Amino acid sequence: MIGAMIVDLDHLLADPIFDPDRCSIGTHPVHEPIIFPIFILLSVFPKSRFLGIGLIIHMILDGVDCQFTNGIWFT
């Protein structure tokens, strides 16, 4: 499940790389809501279950972070 943190490498594509006020949901390629069903699908299959669950938890936590920092769930 810790391997699910690799999705944060897409933050390197942003300019600036770090912005404390930016919501990552909807602004980074792997953090697009359209991709979330793939993460759910990954959690169904035994070989990718932990990766899928880790990615789902990661996106939930990023959404909560967006809510606390900007008052929105995604951009």
PDB file with SEQRES, HELIX, SHEET and CRYST1 records, atoms N, CA, C and O in Angstrom:
SEQRES   1 A   75  MET ILE GLY ALA MET ILE VAL ASP LEU ASP HIS LEU LEU          
SEQRES   2 A   75  ALA ASP PRO ILE PHE ASP PRO ASP ARG CYS SER ILE GLY          
SEQRES   3 A   75  THR HIS PRO VAL HIS GLU PRO ILE ILE PHE PRO ILE PHE          
SEQRES   4 A   75  ILE LEU LEU SER VAL PHE PRO LYS SER ARG PHE LEU GLY          
SEQRES   5 A   75  ILE GLY LEU ILE ILE HIS MET ILE LEU ASP GLY VAL ASP          
SEQRES   6 A   75  CYS GLN PHE THR ASN GLY ILE TRP PHE THR                      
HELIX    1 AA1 ILE A    2  LEU A   13  5                                  12    
HELIX    2 AA2 PRO A   29  HIS A   31  5                                   3    
HELIX    3 AA3 PRO A   33  ILE A   35  5                                   3    
HELIX    4 AA4 PHE A   36  LEU A   42  1                                   7    
HELIX    5 AA5 PRO A   46  SER A   48  5                                   3    
HELIX    6 AA6 ARG A   49  ASN A   70  1                                  22    
CRYST1    1.000    1.000    1.000  90.00  90.00  90.00 P 1           1          
ATOM      1  N   MET A   1       0.825  -1.190   0.000  1.00  0.00           N  
ATOM      2  CA  MET A   1       0.000   0.000   0.000  1.00  0.00           C  
ATOM      3  C   MET A   1       0.872   1.258   0.000  1.00  0.00           C  
ATOM      4  O   MET A   1       0.466   2.292  -0.531  1.00  0.00           O  
ATOM      5  N   ILE A   2       2.027   1.177   0.573  1.00  0.00           N  
ATOM      6  CA  ILE A   2       2.923   2.332   0.567  1.00  0.00           C  
ATOM      7  C   ILE A   2       3.345   2.664  -0.862  1.00  0.00           C  
ATOM      8  O   ILE A   2       3.628   3.821  -1.174  1.00  0.00           O  
ATOM      9  N   GLY A   3       3.386   1.655  -1.729  1.00  0.00           N  
ATOM     10  CA  GLY A   3       3.726   1.869  -3.132  1.00  0.00           C  
ATOM     11  C   GLY A   3       2.745   2.777  -3.851  1.00  0.00           C  
ATOM     12  O   GLY A   3       3.070   3.333  -4.900  1.00  0.00           O  
ATOM     13  N   ALA A   4       1.555   2.934  -3.300  1.00  0.00           N  
ATOM     14  CA  ALA A   4       0.556   3.817  -3.910  1.00  0.00           C  
ATOM     15  C   ALA A   4       0.994   5.277  -3.854  1.00  0.00           C  
ATOM     16  O   ALA A   4       0.440   6.117  -4.563  1.00  0.00           O  
ATOM     17  N   MET A   5       1.965   5.578  -3.034  1.00  0.00           N  
ATOM     18  CA  MET A   5       2.448   6.961  -2.932  1.00  0.00           C  
ATOM     19  C   MET A   5       3.206   7.386  -4.181  1.00  0.00           C  
ATOM     20  O   MET A   5       3.485   8.571  -4.359  1.00  0.00           O  
ATOM     21  N   ILE A   6       3.544   6.433  -5.049  1.00  0.00           N  
ATOM     22  CA  ILE A   6       4.282   6.769  -6.265  1.00  0.00           C  
ATOM     23  C   ILE A   6       3.460   7.676  -7.182  1.00  0.00           C  
ATOM     24  O   ILE A   6       4.025   8.345  -8.048  1.00  0.00           O  
ATOM     25  N   VAL A   7       2.135   7.710  -7.007  1.00  0.00           N  
ATOM     26  CA  VAL A   7       1.309   8.581  -7.836  1.00  0.00           C  
ATOM     27  C   VAL A   7       1.640  10.051  -7.599  1.00  0.00           C  
ATOM     28  O   VAL A   7       1.306  10.900  -8.426  1.00  0.00           O  
ATOM     29  N   ASP A   8       2.282  10.356  -6.496  1.00  0.00           N  
ATOM     30  CA  ASP A   8       2.651  11.744  -6.226  1.00  0.00           C  
ATOM     31  C   ASP A   8       3.795  12.231  -7.098  1.00  0.00           C  
ATOM     32  O   ASP A   8       4.135  13.414  -7.063  1.00  0.00           O  
ATOM     33  N   LEU A   9       4.392  11.347  -7.875  1.00  0.00           N  
ATOM     34  CA  LEU A   9       5.435  11.797  -8.807  1.00  0.00           C  
ATOM     35  C   LEU A   9       4.864  12.734  -9.866  1.00  0.00           C  
ATOM     36  O   LEU A   9       5.611  13.498 -10.477  1.00  0.00           O  
ATOM     37  N   ASP A  10       3.545  12.686 -10.093  1.00  0.00           N  
ATOM     38  CA  ASP A  10       2.971  13.598 -11.080  1.00  0.00           C  
ATOM     39  C   ASP A  10       3.002  15.051 -10.604  1.00  0.00           C  
ATOM     40  O   ASP A  10       2.752  15.964 -11.391  1.00  0.00           O  
ATOM     41  N   HIS A  11       3.302  15.269  -9.345  1.00  0.00           N  
ATOM     42  CA  HIS A  11       3.470  16.641  -8.841  1.00  0.00           C  
ATOM     43  C   HIS A  11       4.700  17.300  -9.472  1.00  0.00           C  
ATOM     44  O   HIS A  11       4.786  18.526  -9.539  1.00  0.00           O  
ATOM     45  N   LEU A  12       5.636  16.490  -9.927  1.00  0.00           N  
ATOM     46  CA  LEU A  12       6.833  17.040 -10.571  1.00  0.00           C  
ATOM     47  C   LEU A  12       6.517  17.694 -11.908  1.00  0.00           C  
ATOM     48  O   LEU A  12       7.325  18.466 -12.424  1.00  0.00           O  
ATOM     49  N   LEU A  13       5.344  17.395 -12.481  1.00  0.00           N  
ATOM     50  CA  LEU A  13       4.934  17.989 -13.754  1.00  0.00           C  
ATOM     51  C   LEU A  13       4.294  19.365 -13.569  1.00  0.00           C  
ATOM     52  O   LEU A  13       4.077  20.082 -14.546  1.00  0.00           O  
ATOM     53  N   ALA A  14       3.994  19.733 -12.340  1.00  0.00           N  
ATOM     54  CA  ALA A  14       3.327  21.007 -12.073  1.00  0.00           C  
ATOM     55  C   ALA A  14       4.336  22.148 -12.003  1.00  0.00           C  
ATOM     56  O   ALA A  14       5.520  21.947 -11.731  1.00  0.00           O  
ATOM     57  N   ASP A  15       3.836  23.330 -12.253  1.00  0.00           N  
ATOM     58  CA  ASP A  15       4.673  24.518 -12.161  1.00  0.00           C  
ATOM     59  C   ASP A  15       3.963  25.538 -11.290  1.00  0.00           C  
ATOM     60  O   ASP A  15       2.942  26.069 -11.728  1.00  0.00           O  
ATOM     61  N   PRO A  16       4.415  25.842 -10.124  1.00  0.00           N  
ATOM     62  CA  PRO A  16       5.599  25.343  -9.435  1.00  0.00           C  
ATOM     63  C   PRO A  16       5.360  23.918  -8.928  1.00  0.00           C  
ATOM     64  O   PRO A  16       4.218  23.477  -8.800  1.00  0.00           O  
ATOM     65  N   ILE A  17       6.438  23.218  -8.647  1.00  0.00           N  
ATOM     66  CA  ILE A  17       6.321  21.835  -8.193  1.00  0.00           C  
ATOM     67  C   ILE A  17       5.541  21.762  -6.884  1.00  0.00           C  
ATOM     68  O   ILE A  17       4.709  20.870  -6.716  1.00  0.00           O  
ATOM     69  N   PHE A  18       5.791  22.670  -5.967  1.00  0.00           N  
ATOM     70  CA  PHE A  18       5.068  22.679  -4.698  1.00  0.00           C  
ATOM     71  C   PHE A  18       4.325  23.984  -4.535  1.00  0.00           C  
ATOM     72  O   PHE A  18       4.913  25.060  -4.635  1.00  0.00           O  
ATOM     73  N   ASP A  19       3.042  23.890  -4.285  1.00  0.00           N  
ATOM     74  CA  ASP A  19       2.218  25.054  -3.974  1.00  0.00           C  
ATOM     75  C   ASP A  19       1.306  24.639  -2.824  1.00  0.00           C  
ATOM     76  O   ASP A  19       0.409  23.819  -3.019  1.00  0.00           O  
ATOM     77  N   PRO A  20       1.517  25.188  -1.637  1.00  0.00           N  
ATOM     78  CA  PRO A  20       0.747  24.739  -0.475  1.00  0.00           C  
ATOM     79  C   PRO A  20      -0.748  25.016  -0.590  1.00  0.00           C  
ATOM     80  O   PRO A  20      -1.541  24.387   0.110  1.00  0.00           O  
ATOM     81  N   ASP A  21      -1.146  25.936  -1.452  1.00  0.00           N  
ATOM     82  CA  ASP A  21      -2.563  26.272  -1.591  1.00  0.00           C  
ATOM     83  C   ASP A  21      -3.240  25.556  -2.749  1.00  0.00           C  
ATOM     84  O   ASP A  21      -4.431  25.762  -2.982  1.00  0.00           O  
ATOM     85  N   ARG A  22      -2.510  24.720  -3.482  1.00  0.00           N  
ATOM     86  CA  ARG A  22      -3.083  24.046  -4.645  1.00  0.00           C  
ATOM     87  C   ARG A  22      -3.697  22.711  -4.226  1.00  0.00           C  
ATOM     88  O   ARG A  22      -3.113  21.958  -3.447  1.00  0.00           O  
ATOM     89  N   CYS A  23      -4.868  22.443  -4.754  1.00  0.00           N  
ATOM     90  CA  CYS A  23      -5.516  21.155  -4.542  1.00  0.00           C  
ATOM     91  C   CYS A  23      -5.011  20.195  -5.613  1.00  0.00           C  
ATOM     92  O   CYS A  23      -5.088  20.499  -6.804  1.00  0.00           O  
ATOM     93  N   SER A  24      -4.495  19.043  -5.200  1.00  0.00           N  
ATOM     94  CA  SER A  24      -3.924  18.114  -6.179  1.00  0.00           C  
ATOM     95  C   SER A  24      -5.003  17.362  -6.952  1.00  0.00           C  
ATOM     96  O   SER A  24      -4.756  16.926  -8.077  1.00  0.00           O  
ATOM     97  N   ILE A  25      -6.184  17.201  -6.381  1.00  0.00           N  
ATOM     98  CA  ILE A  25      -7.271  16.509  -7.079  1.00  0.00           C  
ATOM     99  C   ILE A  25      -7.757  17.396  -8.218  1.00  0.00           C  
ATOM    100  O   ILE A  25      -8.248  18.503  -7.999  1.00  0.00           O  
ATOM    101  N   GLY A  26      -7.610  16.890  -9.428  1.00  0.00           N  
ATOM    102  CA  GLY A  26      -8.066  17.630 -10.601  1.00  0.00           C  
ATOM    103  C   GLY A  26      -7.007  18.504 -11.244  1.00  0.00           C  
ATOM    104  O   GLY A  26      -7.257  19.085 -12.300  1.00  0.00           O  
ATOM    105  N   THR A  27      -5.834  18.618 -10.641  1.00  0.00           N  
ATOM    106  CA  THR A  27      -4.793  19.463 -11.230  1.00  0.00           C  
ATOM    107  C   THR A  27      -3.561  18.685 -11.655  1.00  0.00           C  
ATOM    108  O   THR A  27      -2.717  19.213 -12.378  1.00  0.00           O  
ATOM    109  N   HIS A  28      -3.446  17.454 -11.223  1.00  0.00           N  
ATOM    110  CA  HIS A  28      -2.315  16.611 -11.607  1.00  0.00           C  
ATOM    111  C   HIS A  28      -2.843  15.423 -12.408  1.00  0.00           C  
ATOM    112  O   HIS A  28      -3.947  14.950 -12.139  1.00  0.00           O  
ATOM    113  N   PRO A  29      -2.084  14.934 -13.379  1.00  0.00           N  
ATOM    114  CA  PRO A  29      -2.582  13.894 -14.289  1.00  0.00           C  
ATOM    115  C   PRO A  29      -3.132  12.633 -13.608  1.00  0.00           C  
ATOM    116  O   PRO A  29      -4.191  12.148 -14.004  1.00  0.00           O  
ATOM    117  N   VAL A  30      -2.458  12.104 -12.622  1.00  0.00           N  
ATOM    118  CA  VAL A  30      -2.924  10.861 -11.992  1.00  0.00           C  
ATOM    119  C   VAL A  30      -3.936  11.137 -10.879  1.00  0.00           C  
ATOM    120  O   VAL A  30      -4.487  10.200 -10.301  1.00  0.00           O  
ATOM    121  N   HIS A  31      -4.179  12.381 -10.581  1.00  0.00           N  
ATOM    122  CA  HIS A  31      -5.140  12.755  -9.551  1.00  0.00           C  
ATOM    123  C   HIS A  31      -6.462  13.237 -10.161  1.00  0.00           C  
ATOM    124  O   HIS A  31      -7.239  13.913  -9.487  1.00  0.00           O  
ATOM    125  N   GLU A  32      -6.721  12.904 -11.404  1.00  0.00           N  
ATOM    126  CA  GLU A  32      -7.969  13.286 -12.066  1.00  0.00           C  
ATOM    127  C   GLU A  32      -9.103  12.365 -11.604  1.00  0.00           C  
ATOM    128  O   GLU A  32      -8.910  11.152 -11.521  1.00  0.00           O  
ATOM    129  N   PRO A  33     -10.276  12.920 -11.304  1.00  0.00           N  
ATOM    130  CA  PRO A  33     -11.399  12.084 -10.861  1.00  0.00           C  
ATOM    131  C   PRO A  33     -11.813  11.020 -11.885  1.00  0.00           C  
ATOM    132  O   PRO A  33     -12.381   9.996 -11.504  1.00  0.00           O  
ATOM    133  N   ILE A  34     -11.545  11.241 -13.157  1.00  0.00           N  
ATOM    134  CA  ILE A  34     -11.906  10.270 -14.187  1.00  0.00           C  
ATOM    135  C   ILE A  34     -11.125   8.964 -14.025  1.00  0.00           C  
ATOM    136  O   ILE A  34     -11.565   7.921 -14.508  1.00  0.00           O  
ATOM    137  N   ILE A  35      -9.979   9.007 -13.356  1.00  0.00           N  
ATOM    138  CA  ILE A  35      -9.132   7.823 -13.172  1.00  0.00           C  
ATOM    139  C   ILE A  35      -9.522   7.034 -11.921  1.00  0.00           C  
ATOM    140  O   ILE A  35      -9.109   5.883 -11.777  1.00  0.00           O  
ATOM    141  N   PHE A  36     -10.294   7.612 -11.029  1.00  0.00           N  
ATOM    142  CA  PHE A  36     -10.642   6.957  -9.769  1.00  0.00           C  
ATOM    143  C   PHE A  36     -11.323   5.597  -9.958  1.00  0.00           C  
ATOM    144  O   PHE A  36     -11.045   4.684  -9.180  1.00  0.00           O  
ATOM    145  N   PRO A  37     -12.203   5.415 -10.956  1.00  0.00           N  
ATOM    146  CA  PRO A  37     -12.787   4.076 -11.150  1.00  0.00           C  
ATOM    147  C   PRO A  37     -11.743   2.991 -11.439  1.00  0.00           C  
ATOM    148  O   PRO A  37     -11.954   1.825 -11.106  1.00  0.00           O  
ATOM    149  N   ILE A  38     -10.628   3.367 -12.053  1.00  0.00           N  
ATOM    150  CA  ILE A  38      -9.552   2.400 -12.293  1.00  0.00           C  
ATOM    151  C   ILE A  38      -8.967   1.952 -10.955  1.00  0.00           C  
ATOM    152  O   ILE A  38      -8.643   0.778 -10.779  1.00  0.00           O  
ATOM    153  N   PHE A  39      -8.833   2.878 -10.020  1.00  0.00           N  
ATOM    154  CA  PHE A  39      -8.318   2.538  -8.699  1.00  0.00           C  
ATOM    155  C   PHE A  39      -9.271   1.575  -7.986  1.00  0.00           C  
ATOM    156  O   PHE A  39      -8.833   0.638  -7.319  1.00  0.00           O  
ATOM    157  N   ILE A  40     -10.570   1.813  -8.133  1.00  0.00           N  
ATOM    158  CA  ILE A  40     -11.570   0.920  -7.539  1.00  0.00           C  
ATOM    159  C   ILE A  40     -11.487  -0.456  -8.186  1.00  0.00           C  
ATOM    160  O   ILE A  40     -11.574  -1.477  -7.504  1.00  0.00           O  
ATOM    161  N   LEU A  41     -11.319  -0.478  -9.504  1.00  0.00           N  
ATOM    162  CA  LEU A  41     -11.192  -1.746 -10.222  1.00  0.00           C  
ATOM    163  C   LEU A  41      -9.952  -2.519  -9.768  1.00  0.00           C  
ATOM    164  O   LEU A  41      -9.998  -3.742  -9.636  1.00  0.00           O  
ATOM    165  N   LEU A  42      -8.858  -1.819  -9.532  1.00  0.00           N  
ATOM    166  CA  LEU A  42      -7.639  -2.464  -9.043  1.00  0.00           C  
ATOM    167  C   LEU A  42      -7.865  -3.139  -7.689  1.00  0.00           C  
ATOM    168  O   LEU A  42      -7.267  -4.176  -7.402  1.00  0.00           O  
ATOM    169  N   SER A  43      -8.716  -2.558  -6.872  1.00  0.00           N  
ATOM    170  CA  SER A  43      -8.942  -3.118  -5.537  1.00  0.00           C  
ATOM    171  C   SER A  43      -9.808  -4.368  -5.570  1.00  0.00           C  
ATOM    172  O   SER A  43      -9.938  -5.048  -4.552  1.00  0.00           O  
ATOM    173  N   VAL A  44     -10.404  -4.690  -6.717  1.00  0.00           N  
ATOM    174  CA  VAL A  44     -11.258  -5.872  -6.836  1.00  0.00           C  
ATOM    175  C   VAL A  44     -10.433  -7.141  -7.033  1.00  0.00           C  
ATOM    176  O   VAL A  44     -10.788  -8.202  -6.521  1.00  0.00           O  
ATOM    177  N   PHE A  45      -9.339  -7.031  -7.769  1.00  0.00           N  
ATOM    178  CA  PHE A  45      -8.536  -8.202  -8.108  1.00  0.00           C  
ATOM    179  C   PHE A  45      -7.502  -8.493  -7.022  1.00  0.00           C  
ATOM    180  O   PHE A  45      -6.843  -7.576  -6.532  1.00  0.00           O  
ATOM    181  N   PRO A  46      -7.358  -9.761  -6.644  1.00  0.00           N  
ATOM    182  CA  PRO A  46      -6.449 -10.105  -5.539  1.00  0.00           C  
ATOM    183  C   PRO A  46      -5.002  -9.650  -5.741  1.00  0.00           C  
ATOM    184  O   PRO A  46      -4.364  -9.213  -4.783  1.00  0.00           O  
ATOM    185  N   LYS A  47      -4.473  -9.741  -6.955  1.00  0.00           N  
ATOM    186  CA  LYS A  47      -3.065  -9.386  -7.171  1.00  0.00           C  
ATOM    187  C   LYS A  47      -2.803  -7.885  -7.048  1.00  0.00           C  
ATOM    188  O   LYS A  47      -1.681  -7.479  -6.745  1.00  0.00           O  
ATOM    189  N   SER A  48      -3.811  -7.069  -7.277  1.00  0.00           N  
ATOM    190  CA  SER A  48      -3.612  -5.622  -7.216  1.00  0.00           C  
ATOM    191  C   SER A  48      -4.447  -4.974  -6.116  1.00  0.00           C  
ATOM    192  O   SER A  48      -4.575  -3.750  -6.065  1.00  0.00           O  
ATOM    193  N   ARG A  49      -5.011  -5.793  -5.241  1.00  0.00           N  
ATOM    194  CA  ARG A  49      -5.925  -5.279  -4.216  1.00  0.00           C  
ATOM    195  C   ARG A  49      -5.283  -4.235  -3.310  1.00  0.00           C  
ATOM    196  O   ARG A  49      -5.861  -3.172  -3.084  1.00  0.00           O  
ATOM    197  N   PHE A  50      -4.101  -4.529  -2.795  1.00  0.00           N  
ATOM    198  CA  PHE A  50      -3.468  -3.578  -1.865  1.00  0.00           C  
ATOM    199  C   PHE A  50      -3.080  -2.283  -2.564  1.00  0.00           C  
ATOM    200  O   PHE A  50      -3.184  -1.209  -1.971  1.00  0.00           O  
ATOM    201  N   LEU A  51      -2.635  -2.367  -3.810  1.00  0.00           N  
ATOM    202  CA  LEU A  51      -2.329  -1.154  -4.572  1.00  0.00           C  
ATOM    203  C   LEU A  51      -3.599  -0.329  -4.771  1.00  0.00           C  
ATOM    204  O   LEU A  51      -3.592   0.884  -4.561  1.00  0.00           O  
ATOM    205  N   GLY A  52      -4.690  -0.987  -5.176  1.00  0.00           N  
ATOM    206  CA  GLY A  52      -5.956  -0.283  -5.376  1.00  0.00           C  
ATOM    207  C   GLY A  52      -6.461   0.378  -4.114  1.00  0.00           C  
ATOM    208  O   GLY A  52      -6.888   1.532  -4.140  1.00  0.00           O  
ATOM    209  N   ILE A  53      -6.415  -0.344  -3.011  1.00  0.00           N  
ATOM    210  CA  ILE A  53      -6.862   0.222  -1.733  1.00  0.00           C  
ATOM    211  C   ILE A  53      -5.967   1.386  -1.321  1.00  0.00           C  
ATOM    212  O   ILE A  53      -6.450   2.407  -0.831  1.00  0.00           O  
ATOM    213  N   GLY A  54      -4.667   1.229  -1.523  1.00  0.00           N  
ATOM    214  CA  GLY A  54      -3.742   2.320  -1.204  1.00  0.00           C  
ATOM    215  C   GLY A  54      -4.021   3.559  -2.034  1.00  0.00           C  
ATOM    216  O   GLY A  54      -3.966   4.675  -1.519  1.00  0.00           O  
ATOM    217  N   LEU A  55      -4.321   3.375  -3.321  1.00  0.00           N  
ATOM    218  CA  LEU A  55      -4.625   4.518  -4.190  1.00  0.00           C  
ATOM    219  C   LEU A  55      -5.935   5.188  -3.788  1.00  0.00           C  
ATOM    220  O   LEU A  55      -6.041   6.414  -3.811  1.00  0.00           O  
ATOM    221  N   ILE A  56      -6.923   4.392  -3.424  1.00  0.00           N  
ATOM    222  CA  ILE A  56      -8.201   4.960  -2.980  1.00  0.00           C  
ATOM    223  C   ILE A  56      -7.999   5.783  -1.707  1.00  0.00           C  
ATOM    224  O   ILE A  56      -8.487   6.909  -1.607  1.00  0.00           O  
ATOM    225  N   ILE A  57      -7.286   5.223  -0.745  1.00  0.00           N  
ATOM    226  CA  ILE A  57      -7.011   5.945   0.504  1.00  0.00           C  
ATOM    227  C   ILE A  57      -6.228   7.223   0.211  1.00  0.00           C  
ATOM    228  O   ILE A  57      -6.498   8.268   0.804  1.00  0.00           O  
ATOM    229  N   HIS A  58      -5.263   7.143  -0.698  1.00  0.00           N  
ATOM    230  CA  HIS A  58      -4.465   8.305  -1.072  1.00  0.00           C  
ATOM    231  C   HIS A  58      -5.351   9.418  -1.618  1.00  0.00           C  
ATOM    232  O   HIS A  58      -5.200  10.576  -1.229  1.00  0.00           O  
ATOM    233  N   MET A  59      -6.278   9.079  -2.519  1.00  0.00           N  
ATOM    234  CA  MET A  59      -7.152  10.090  -3.119  1.00  0.00           C  
ATOM    235  C   MET A  59      -8.130  10.662  -2.096  1.00  0.00           C  
ATOM    236  O   MET A  59      -8.438  11.854  -2.128  1.00  0.00           O  
ATOM    237  N   ILE A  60      -8.616   9.822  -1.196  1.00  0.00           N  
ATOM    238  CA  ILE A  60      -9.497  10.328  -0.131  1.00  0.00           C  
ATOM    239  C   ILE A  60      -8.751  11.327   0.741  1.00  0.00           C  
ATOM    240  O   ILE A  60      -9.278  12.391   1.064  1.00  0.00           O  
ATOM    241  N   LEU A  61      -7.528  10.982   1.119  1.00  0.00           N  
ATOM    242  CA  LEU A  61      -6.746  11.896   1.960  1.00  0.00           C  
ATOM    243  C   LEU A  61      -6.404  13.191   1.220  1.00  0.00           C  
ATOM    244  O   LEU A  61      -6.412  14.265   1.821  1.00  0.00           O  
ATOM    245  N   ASP A  62      -6.104  13.098  -0.079  1.00  0.00           N  
ATOM    246  CA  ASP A  62      -5.859  14.317  -0.859  1.00  0.00           C  
ATOM    247  C   ASP A  62      -7.124  15.170  -0.939  1.00  0.00           C  
ATOM    248  O   ASP A  62      -7.050  16.398  -0.874  1.00  0.00           O  
ATOM    249  N   GLY A  63      -8.286  14.523  -1.079  1.00  0.00           N  
ATOM    250  CA  GLY A  63      -9.546  15.268  -1.103  1.00  0.00           C  
ATOM    251  C   GLY A  63      -9.826  15.957   0.216  1.00  0.00           C  
ATOM    252  O   GLY A  63     -10.286  17.098   0.241  1.00  0.00           O  
ATOM    253  N   VAL A  64      -9.550  15.266   1.315  1.00  0.00           N  
ATOM    254  CA  VAL A  64      -9.730  15.877   2.643  1.00  0.00           C  
ATOM    255  C   VAL A  64      -8.773  17.049   2.813  1.00  0.00           C  
ATOM    256  O   VAL A  64      -9.143  18.079   3.377  1.00  0.00           O  
ATOM    257  N   ASP A  65      -7.539  16.896   2.325  1.00  0.00           N  
ATOM    258  CA  ASP A  65      -6.572  17.990   2.389  1.00  0.00           C  
ATOM    259  C   ASP A  65      -7.075  19.196   1.600  1.00  0.00           C  
ATOM    260  O   ASP A  65      -6.947  20.331   2.059  1.00  0.00           O  
ATOM    261  N   CYS A  66      -7.645  18.962   0.418  1.00  0.00           N  
ATOM    262  CA  CYS A  66      -8.201  20.064  -0.375  1.00  0.00           C  
ATOM    263  C   CYS A  66      -9.326  20.756   0.389  1.00  0.00           C  
ATOM    264  O   CYS A  66      -9.443  21.981   0.363  1.00  0.00           O  
ATOM    265  N   GLN A  67     -10.148  19.963   1.067  1.00  0.00           N  
ATOM    266  CA  GLN A  67     -11.255  20.538   1.822  1.00  0.00           C  
ATOM    267  C   GLN A  67     -10.745  21.419   2.968  1.00  0.00           C  
ATOM    268  O   GLN A  67     -11.268  22.508   3.203  1.00  0.00           O  
ATOM    269  N   PHE A  68      -9.732  20.941   3.668  1.00  0.00           N  
ATOM    270  CA  PHE A  68      -9.208  21.718   4.794  1.00  0.00           C  
ATOM    271  C   PHE A  68      -8.431  22.952   4.367  1.00  0.00           C  
ATOM    272  O   PHE A  68      -8.518  23.989   5.023  1.00  0.00           O  
ATOM    273  N   THR A  69      -7.669  22.859   3.272  1.00  0.00           N  
ATOM    274  CA  THR A  69      -6.843  23.990   2.868  1.00  0.00           C  
ATOM    275  C   THR A  69      -7.592  25.008   2.016  1.00  0.00           C  
ATOM    276  O   THR A  69      -7.346  26.208   2.133  1.00  0.00           O  
ATOM    277  N   ASN A  70      -8.507  24.544   1.159  1.00  0.00           N  
ATOM    278  CA  ASN A  70      -9.171  25.447   0.212  1.00  0.00           C  
ATOM    279  C   ASN A  70     -10.674  25.488   0.348  1.00  0.00           C  
ATOM    280  O   ASN A  70     -11.318  26.340  -0.265  1.00  0.00           O  
ATOM    281  N   GLY A  71     -11.257  24.598   1.130  1.00  0.00           N  
ATOM    282  CA  GLY A  71     -12.705  24.561   1.280  1.00  0.00           C  
ATOM    283  C   GLY A  71     -13.403  23.925   0.093  1.00  0.00           C  
ATOM    284  O   GLY A  71     -14.606  24.113  -0.088  1.00  0.00           O  
ATOM    285  N   ILE A  72     -12.667  23.171  -0.723  1.00  0.00           N  
ATOM    286  CA  ILE A  72     -13.254  22.470  -1.867  1.00  0.00           C  
ATOM    287  C   ILE A  72     -12.791  21.022  -1.850  1.00  0.00           C  
ATOM    288  O   ILE A  72     -11.781  20.705  -1.221  1.00  0.00           O  
ATOM    289  N   TRP A  73     -13.522  20.129  -2.537  1.00  0.00           N  
ATOM    290  CA  TRP A  73     -13.124  18.725  -2.580  1.00  0.00           C  
ATOM    291  C   TRP A  73     -12.191  18.435  -3.742  1.00  0.00           C  
ATOM    292  O   TRP A  73     -11.334  17.560  -3.620  1.00  0.00           O  
ATOM    293  N   PHE A  74     -12.319  19.132  -4.860  1.00  0.00           N  
ATOM    294  CA  PHE A  74     -11.409  19.000  -5.987  1.00  0.00           C  
ATOM    295  C   PHE A  74     -11.529  20.238  -6.846  1.00  0.00           C  
ATOM    296  O   PHE A  74     -12.481  21.009  -6.724  1.00  0.00           O  
ATOM    297  N   THR A  75     -10.533  20.422  -7.734  1.00  0.00           N  
ATOM    298  CA  THR A  75     -10.506  21.617  -8.582  1.00  0.00           C  
ATOM    299  C   THR A  75     -11.303  21.393  -9.828  1.00  0.00           C  
ATOM    300  O   THR A  75     -11.399  22.288 -10.668  1.00  0.00           O  
TER     301      THR A  75                                                      
END                                                                             
